[in-house]
Amino acid sequence: MNTKKALASVLITTACSTGTAGPAMPKPRVATGEVGAPPAIACSPSAHYEAERGCTEDLYGVPLRVTHQNAMTSSFRLVGVALALDGDLVFDSNDPALLERKAFPVLTTSVRSGHHDLGVLLVYRGHGYGVFAYLKGYKFEARANHAFEAHGDRGVNVRVVGYEKGSPTTPVEERPAVRFE
C-alpha cells in the first residue's frame, strides 16, 4: 500500500459550540473542494464580495459584520472557509490570496432583530517539513456554532478566530479549534 496515498485521505474533524446548537450547516462546495481546485469566493446569491467588507448585502435591519482571524501556527494552512447565517450558506471560499492573510472580512450585512445562529467551517491542510513532513497528508476541519442576539440599531461585530488549542503535547488532531469574539 502506498503510504503517501493513504495519508492524503486522512480527514480529522473537531467541533465546538458557543450558545445553543444552530441549524445544520449546508454543505459548502468551494471550501471543502479538492486540492488544486480553482480559487473562488462564493457569497449568497443576492450578495457580492468586496475586499474591504467581505460578502456584502445591503439590507435594512441591525448591522452585522463578521471577520476572520487566523491564529494558527505554521503547522496548519487555511485552505477553506464557509459560513452559514441562520442555516443559509453566506460565504464559501478556497481562495489562497484571501486565506493566506492573518485577518480578512467575511460578511457585512443587516439582520432582523432577535436571535441568530452563525455556523463556521474552517478547513486546514497540515504543513510540515523534515520529521514533520507527514502533516502534509492531513486535512483538518474545525466546525463551530455561535448564537447571538441583534437588537435595535446597535451593530453586531463577530470575529471568528481559528486557533490551536492545547499545548505542544496535545495531539495534532485535537489542536484546530474555533472561538468567537
N, C-alpha and C positions, 0 to 999 in steps of 0.2 A: 504494500500500500504506500502511496506517495504521501509522505508526512506533510509536505507543503500544501497539497490539496486538502488534506484533512483539516489542517489548521485554518485554511481560508474559509471554511464553512462554520466556524465556531461563532455563535451569537450568544451574548450574555446580556440579559435584561435585568435592570434594577428598577424599583418603583418606590415612590414616596408620595405623601399627600399632606396638604395643609388644609384645614377646614373639612368639609364633607366631600365625599366622592361625587364627582360630577358626572355628566353624561359620558357615554363611551366616546373615545377619540376616534373619529373617522380615519380610515387607512390613508395615510399620505402616499402619494405616488412619487414625488421628487426626492424627499428627504431620505427615503429608505431604498432608493434605486441602487442599481449595480455600480460598482467601481468603474469609472471611466464614462459614465453617462454624461450627456452634455449638461453644462451648468445651467441652472434655471432658478428663478424665483417666481413662485405662483402665489397670487393673492385670491381672495374670494372673487367670484365673477363680477361683482359691482365695484371692486376696488382696483387701484393701480399702485405700483411700487415707486416710491420716491426715496432717493439716497438719504435724505436728511430726516425723513419722517417714517419710513417703513411703508407697509401696505396702508394706503390712505383711503378712507371713505368718509366724505363729509356728510354727516347726518346731524339731526337735532337730538339733543339729549345731554347726558353727562359726558364730558370729555374723558377719553380713555387713551392712555399712552403706555405701550409695552415695549421695553427694551431688553436686550440680551447682553449678558456679560459672561465672558469665558474666563473662569478662574482655574482651569485645569492646567496640569503641568505638561511639559513637552512629551510625556509618555502617551498622550492621547491627542488625536487630531479630530476636531469637529468636522464632520462630513455631511451632516444633515440636521435641519431644524424644522419642526412642524408645530403649529399652534392651533388649537381649536377654542373658539369662544362660544359658550352655551351649546356645545355639540356640533358646531359648524366649523369646518376647516377654513381658517382665515389666512394662514401663512404656511408655505411649504417650500423649502429651498435646499439645494445642494451646491450652491454657487461658491466655489472656493475663494473668489475675490471678496465676498462678503463674510464668509465663515472664518477666514483667517484673521479677521480683525478681533481685537480683545473685547470690543463692545460695538453694538450696532442697533439701530431702531428696528423694531419688528412691526408694530401696528400703531396707527394713530386714527382714532375713530370716535364715535359717540355711542353711548348705550342708554337704554331706558333706565330710570331709577329702579333700584331694587337689587335682588340677589343675582349674581353671575358666577359662572364657572369657567376657569381657564385650564385647558389641558395642554401639556407640553410633552414633546418627544425630542430628545437630543440624541443624535447618532454619532458615535465616535469610532474611529479606527485606532487600534493600537499603533504606537510608533516607538521603535527602539532600534538599537544597533549593538553590535558586539554580542555579549551574552544575553542581551535583551531583544535581539532581532526577532524572536518568536512572537513578540507583541504585534507585529505587522499582520499576522494572520487572524487577529481577533477583531470582532466588531462588537461594540457595546451600545446598548440602548438604555438611556435613563428616562423614565417617564414620571410625570408628577401631575397632580391636580391642585388647583388653588381656588378656593371660594372667596369672593369679595362682595362688598356692598357698594353701590353707587347711589348717591343722593344729591339732590339739589343741583347747583351749578359748580360744586367743588369738583375739580378734576381728580381722576384716579390715575396714579402712576404705579406701574408694576414693573419691577426689574426681575427678570428670570436669570438666575445665576447657576451655571454649570460648574460644579466644583468636585474635588476629590475629598471624600470623607475618610475618616480614619487616620492611621499613622503609617509609617513605612512598613510595618509588619502586617497591615491589613491586606488580605488577598486582593490582587489586582481586579478581579471580577466584582468585588464589593465596593470599589472606590468611586465610580461615576455616580453622581447624585445631582439633584436639582433643589434649589431653595428659592424662595420668593421674598423680595424686599420691597 
